[in-house]
Amino acid sequence: MYRNLMAEMARAGILYKEMAEKLGIRESTYSFKVNGKVEWKLKEMLAVQKVLNEKLGTCYTLDYLFKV
């Protein structure tokens, strides 16, 4: 559902399990969020943005990463 998010995770080599651990949630919960079955919390979105920007050396916005 979130194509840009998925593409940047792949580019960074980050798996669902790793990102879920960084957010302090279960891998299945992360999967539900990425697939639009569960809503994101702002703090989770900001954490994902931070992880990807630090790993890739980018300045991606939330609008870009979470574009539907």
C-alpha positions as CSV (number, residue, x, y, z in Angstrom):
1,M,0.0,0.0,0.0
2,Y,2.8,2.4,0.8
3,R,5.0,2.0,-2.3
4,N,7.5,4.6,-1.4
5,L,8.0,3.3,2.1
6,M,8.4,-0.3,0.8
7,A,10.9,0.9,-1.9
8,E,13.0,2.8,0.6
9,M,13.0,-0.1,3.1
10,A,14.2,-2.4,0.3
11,R,16.9,0.2,-0.7
12,A,18.0,0.3,3.0
13,G,17.9,-3.5,3.3
14,I,15.5,-3.3,6.3
15,L,13.1,-6.1,6.8
16,Y,9.6,-5.9,8.5
17,K,11.0,-7.7,11.6
18,E,13.9,-5.2,12.0
19,M,11.6,-2.1,11.6
20,A,9.0,-3.6,14.0
21,E,11.7,-4.1,16.6
22,K,12.8,-0.5,16.2
23,L,9.2,0.6,16.8
24,G,8.7,-1.7,19.7
25,I,5.8,-3.6,18.0
26,R,5.2,-7.1,16.7
27,E,6.2,-7.9,13.1
28,S,2.5,-8.8,12.3
29,T,1.4,-5.4,13.6
30,Y,3.9,-3.7,11.4
31,S,2.7,-5.7,8.4
32,F,-0.9,-4.7,9.2
33,K,0.1,-1.0,9.2
34,V,2.0,-1.3,5.9
35,N,-0.9,-3.0,4.3
36,G,-3.4,-0.4,5.6
37,K,-5.3,-2.7,8.0
38,V,-4.2,-0.8,11.1
39,E,-3.6,3.0,11.3
40,W,-0.2,4.5,12.0
41,K,0.5,6.5,15.1
42,L,2.4,9.7,14.4
43,K,5.3,8.7,16.6
44,E,5.6,5.5,14.7
45,M,5.7,7.3,11.4
46,L,8.3,9.7,12.7
47,A,10.4,6.8,14.0
48,V,10.3,5.1,10.5
49,Q,11.2,8.3,8.9
50,K,14.2,8.7,11.2
51,V,15.4,5.2,10.7
52,L,15.3,5.4,6.9
53,N,16.8,8.9,6.7
54,E,19.7,7.9,9.0
55,K,20.3,4.6,7.2
56,L,20.1,6.1,3.7
57,G,21.5,9.6,4.4
58,T,18.3,11.1,3.0
59,C,15.7,13.7,4.1
60,Y,12.5,12.0,3.1
61,T,9.3,13.6,4.3
62,L,6.3,11.8,5.9
63,D,4.3,12.8,2.8
64,Y,6.7,11.0,0.6
65,L,7.1,7.9,2.7
66,F,3.5,7.4,3.6
67,K,1.9,8.4,0.2
68,V,-1.0,6.1,-0.5
